[in-house]
Amino acid sequence: MSPEPNSDIRIFSKPLSNENTSVLMGFPGSGLVGSIALQYMVDQLEFTQIGSMNSKYFPPLAMMNKGVINVPVRFYEKDDLAVIVADIPVHPMICYEVANGLMDWLEPHKVREVITIAGIVTNEPEKRVFGVATTEEALPRIQDHTIILPIGSISGIASSILTECKLRNIPAYGLLGETINAPDPRSSAATIEVLNKMYNLELEVKPLLEQAEEIESTMHKLAEQVQTAEQMPKKEQLPMYG
């Protein structure tokens, strides 16, 4: 459970219980899509927390739940699924270090695949879910459940994780929930529906949708932190998400 000495990225965690585990990751980005979706998932399906991650690079921000402080990045698992969910935005200058630290820890576990969940800002209200994969051979895994993103660029910690997975030959996917630059539990619910199909979870999203207004209000401050930490794309640029 102890981190490596003098490490800038400190992981305190038990090892994953199983090989061939699918690892889902959600860091705050546009709409907080991944963070909301995965925290809801671990709460509703009663995942077990097995560890956490901290770094001197992380911003001085801590979220509370019922009066108890959360560590900024938490590791959970249940059966053959693991979840890494964060409450803090990761500045572009440290995305490489954070992605490397995570993948250095994960790679010896011989995971089945990695999925990053994030938001993609569009001018449409439909809450579609777009998908990307690290290889052409991996695309069939998601092409029936998402809209394959034909062209564009990817930014933020999700892009660094996907790049590391590609370099290490670990199958990885990005699920991009259509969103706006505000906490968006409705977009998170749409990504959960994709996870339901991929992993036969049968996770009910109705409670999440019923809590949408409360979540939007309580997480507004975190959304502001994300906008401060990340550079927003210009309108003339290709679509980006983070």
C-alpha positions in Angstrom: 0.0 0.0 0.0 3.0 2.3 0.2 4.1 4.5 -2.7 7.6 4.5 -4.3 10.0 6.7 -2.4 10.4 10.3 -3.8 7.7 9.6 -6.4 5.9 12.7 -7.7 2.9 10.5 -8.4 2.0 8.5 -5.2 -0.4 5.5 -5.5 -1.5 3.8 -2.3 -3.5 0.8 -3.4 -3.9 -2.9 -3.1 -3.2 -4.8 -6.4 -6.1 -5.6 -8.6 -7.7 -8.9 -7.6 -7.9 -10.3 -11.1 -6.0 -10.3 -14.4 -8.0 -9.4 -17.5 -9.8 -6.6 -15.6 -11.4 -3.8 -17.5 -10.4 -0.4 -16.1 -12.7 2.6 -16.4 -11.3 6.1 -15.8 -13.0 9.4 -15.3 -11.3 12.7 -14.6 -13.1 16.1 -14.5 -13.4 17.6 -17.9 -16.1 19.2 -20.0 -19.4 18.6 -18.3 -17.7 16.5 -15.6 -19.1 13.6 -17.5 -16.7 10.9 -16.5 -16.4 11.9 -12.8 -20.2 12.0 -12.4 -20.8 8.8 -14.3 -18.2 6.7 -12.5 -18.8 8.0 -9.0 -22.5 7.2 -9.5 -21.6 3.7 -10.8 -19.3 2.8 -7.8 -21.9 4.1 -5.3 -24.9 2.3 -6.9 -23.2 -1.0 -7.6 -21.3 -0.9 -4.2 -17.7 -1.2 -5.5 -15.0 -1.6 -2.9 -12.4 1.2 -2.6 -8.9 -0.4 -2.8 -6.7 2.6 -3.0 -6.0 6.2 -3.9 -3.6 8.5 -5.7 -2.0 11.8 -4.8 0.6 14.2 -6.2 2.4 17.4 -5.5 1.1 18.5 -8.9 -2.6 18.3 -7.9 -4.5 21.5 -7.2 -5.4 22.2 -3.5 -9.0 21.0 -3.9 -10.9 18.4 -1.9 -14.5 17.3 -2.3 -16.6 16.3 0.7 -19.3 13.6 1.0 -21.6 13.8 4.0 -19.0 15.8 5.9 -16.1 13.4 5.0 -13.2 14.5 2.9 -12.4 12.4 -0.2 -8.9 11.8 -1.5 -8.6 13.4 -5.0 -8.2 10.2 -7.0 -9.8 7.0 -5.9 -9.4 3.3 -7.0 -12.3 0.9 -6.8 -13.0 -2.6 -8.0 -15.8 -5.2 -8.2 -15.4 -8.6 -9.9 -13.6 -8.0 -13.2 -14.2 -4.2 -13.3 -11.9 -1.5 -11.8 -12.7 2.2 -11.6 -10.4 5.1 -11.2 -12.4 8.3 -10.6 -11.1 11.8 -9.7 -12.6 15.0 -8.3 -9.7 17.3 -9.4 -8.9 18.7 -12.8 -5.4 17.7 -14.2 -3.5 20.6 -15.7 -2.3 20.0 -19.2 1.3 20.5 -18.1 1.1 17.3 -15.8 -1.1 15.1 -18.0 2.0 13.1 -19.1 3.2 12.4 -15.6 -0.3 11.4 -14.3 -1.0 9.1 -17.3 2.4 7.5 -17.0 2.0 7.0 -13.2 -1.3 5.3 -13.7 -0.2 3.1 -16.5 3.1 2.1 -14.8 0.9 0.9 -11.9 -1.7 -0.8 -14.2 0.6 -2.5 -16.8 1.9 -5.4 -14.6 -1.8 -6.3 -13.8 -2.3 -7.4 -17.5 -5.6 -5.6 -17.8 -8.1 -6.5 -20.5 -8.8 -2.9 -21.6 -8.9 0.7 -20.5 -11.9 3.0 -21.0 -11.7 6.8 -20.4 -15.0 8.6 -20.1 -15.1 12.3 -20.8 -17.2 15.0 -22.4 -17.3 16.5 -25.9 -18.7 20.0 -26.4 -21.1 20.3 -29.3 -23.9 22.7 -30.3 -26.5 19.9 -30.2 -28.7 18.9 -27.2 -29.1 15.2 -28.0 -26.7 13.7 -25.4 -25.1 11.3 -28.0 -22.1 9.3 -27.0 -19.1 9.3 -29.4 -16.3 6.8 -29.4 -12.6 6.4 -30.2 -10.3 3.5 -29.9 -6.5 3.0 -29.9 -6.5 0.7 -32.9 -8.7 0.0 -35.9 -9.0 -3.6 -34.8 -10.5 -2.4 -31.5 -13.3 -0.3 -33.0 -15.8 -3.2 -33.4 -16.0 -3.3 -29.5 -17.7 0.1 -29.4 -19.1 0.7 -32.9 -22.6 -0.7 -32.2 -22.9 1.4 -29.0 -21.4 4.8 -29.9 -21.0 7.1 -32.8 -17.4 6.6 -34.0 -15.7 10.0 -34.1 -14.3 10.4 -37.7 -11.9 13.2 -37.2 -10.8 15.7 -34.6 -8.3 16.1 -31.8 -8.3 14.9 -28.2 -7.0 16.9 -25.3 -6.4 16.6 -21.6 -5.7 13.7 -19.3 -7.9 11.4 -21.3 -5.8 11.9 -24.4 -2.6 11.2 -22.4 -4.1 7.9 -21.1 -5.2 6.8 -24.5 -1.8 7.6 -26.0 0.0 5.7 -23.2 -2.2 2.7 -23.8 -1.5 2.8 -27.5 2.2 2.9 -26.9 2.0 0.0 -24.5 -0.3 -2.1 -26.8 -3.1 -2.1 -24.2 -6.6 -1.9 -25.9 -8.2 1.4 -24.9 -11.3 3.4 -25.7 -12.7 6.9 -25.2 -16.4 7.4 -24.6 -17.3 11.0 -25.2 -20.6 12.2 -23.9 -22.1 15.1 -25.7 -22.2 18.0 -23.3 -21.9 21.7 -22.4 -19.4 23.5 -20.2 -21.4 22.9 -17.0 -22.0 19.8 -14.8 -24.0 17.5 -17.0 -25.4 14.4 -15.3 -27.7 13.8 -18.3 -24.6 13.3 -20.5 -23.1 11.0 -17.8 -26.3 8.9 -17.8 -25.9 8.5 -21.6 -22.4 7.1 -21.1 -23.6 4.8 -18.4 -26.1 3.4 -20.9 -23.1 2.5 -23.1 -21.4 0.8 -20.2 -24.5 -1.1 -19.5 -24.4 -2.6 -23.0 -20.7 -3.3 -22.9 -20.6 -5.0 -19.5 -24.2 -6.1 -18.9 -24.4 -3.9 -15.8 -28.1 -3.2 -15.8 -27.4 0.0 -13.9 -30.5 2.1 -13.6 -29.9 5.8 -14.5 -33.3 7.2 -13.4 -32.1 8.2 -9.9 -29.2 10.0 -11.5 -31.5 12.0 -13.8 -33.8 12.7 -10.9 -30.8 14.2 -9.0 -29.6 16.2 -12.0 -30.4 19.7 -10.8 -28.9 19.0 -7.4 -25.7 17.6 -8.9 -25.5 20.5 -11.3 -25.7 22.9 -8.4 -23.2 21.2 -6.0 -20.6 20.5 -8.7 -20.7 24.0 -10.3 -17.5 25.1 -8.3 -15.6 22.1 -9.6 -16.7 22.9 -13.2 -15.2 26.3 -12.7 -11.9 24.8 -11.6 -11.8 22.6 -14.7 -12.4 25.6 -17.0 -9.5 27.4 -15.2 -7.2 24.5 -15.5 -7.8 23.6 -19.1 -7.4 25.6 -22.3 -10.7 25.8 -24.2 -10.5 25.2 -27.9 -11.3 28.0 -30.4 -14.4 27.6 -32.5 -12.4 27.3 -35.7 -10.5 24.3 -34.4 -11.4 20.7 -34.8 -13.5 19.2 -32.0 -11.6 18.5 -28.8 -12.6 16.9 -25.6 -10.9 16.6 -22.2 
